[in-house]
Amino acid sequence: MPARELPSLHGKKIYIHAMIRGGARLMAAAFRAAGLDAEVTPPSDAATLEIGSRCTGGDECFPARITLGDYMKVLLEGKSDPARTVFFMPGADGPCRFGQYAVHLRRVLREHGFEQTGIMSPSCADGYQMPPALHRTGWRAVIASDILLKLLLQHRPFELEKGSADALYEECVEHVARTIESAPLTPRAQLRAIRRALIVCRDRFRALPVRRDPDAPLLGVVGEIFCRLNSFSNADLVRRLEEYGAQVWLSDVAEWVWYSHAEQVRLLKLAGRGFSLEAFATRIRAWVQRRDERYLLAPFARDFAACTEPSIEEILEAARPYLPQHGAIGEMVLNVGKAACLARRGVDGIVDISPFTCMNGVVSEAIYPRLSRDLGGIPIRNFYFDGTAADLDADLGVFMELVRSYRARKAAARVRPGAGLPVLTGRQAAMAHS
Ligand code: SF4
């Protein structure tokens, strides 16, 4: 069901898959703010894997199994009236099976007799356009989710009371979700309200009792967007890395949206429509989104000073010697470019989280040895997941040894995210570590 069929969404319940549980709650709040009934899928569990496996043939990638399993679980366990249910399933183009998720879900729904169940599927081909009332609020929910996750990861490894950072994150998600849902829909008033809510969260995180360890290695985490952000899929690898003494800089969701914009512009140029109405609309949309992002991020200048995200242009430029944007498409470009950017910003190691059999992960893995050599020998390690229980301890132990030894011998020191250091611009931070 394309986004333009908004009127048919009224009276329906839209389920949003919890790729990131907090982020999905904020997105559901954005839907509700637009007058739609939305809910997050129940937590993934063994039934998710079992149903997902039953509904797939083995060629689908792991995230397809999880999303399909969670969505079908809602219907098969009788949690929602199939005729009133709509599943939110964004798509993507490129050398990736993600573009087939909605098609496959439609087929599975039909096979199970759920023809009446709807699918809402904005795609990267249209820059993830959604109903107007939802598009901008949804984008703000994405930025807010990225910010809250960053705050969590900056504090959790150093919390004095175990579980306090997670508990605070939950409270902050709830606070921002309530704000998104109740704030006026007028763009300016809504933006201000979300920013105020985020400032409250920032101040609460700043007050969280922590003891920062200046020797904790900082790891950049890249990889396939679903698997790296969905803790159920990746066996909670980020938390495991923290248990091994690391602090994690996790690639966010906004990065993929900016990449989609860049691709849309490139493809329009390629088709000789670089100056078309469509290209103009794409640029205006990107300009508005960038302005919202800057406004919401501004109060965090000090908090995120040492982990300013590279722009999409910087990421694509960093990827160019290995995977130029015009020669490769999708997450592999982002993985390689972002890994290079993070290494230049001073991280002590890179982890790539990918689903087993994902071509993006496999291509990136083939390039990492050269990238590592070019970047002074920084350790880069792929971790693949397919839902089978694996003992990660041996691999994590060895990798962390490599990280610590690289950290001890690398020439450039670095500033630590969240340490309350003076504000550096992205360029200054990059120069400080070059
Ligand atoms: S990036 Fe890989 S795992 Fe993700 S949807 Fe595409 S093919 Fe599947």
Boltz pocket constraint, residues with backbone or C-beta under 6 A from the ligand:
constraints:
  - pocket:
      binder: B
      contacts: [[A, 61], [A, 62], [A, 63], [A, 95], [A, 96], [A, 97], [A, 98], [A, 224], [A, 225], [A, 226], [A, 331], [A, 355], [A, 357], [A, 358], [A, 359], [A, 360]]
      max_distance: 6.0
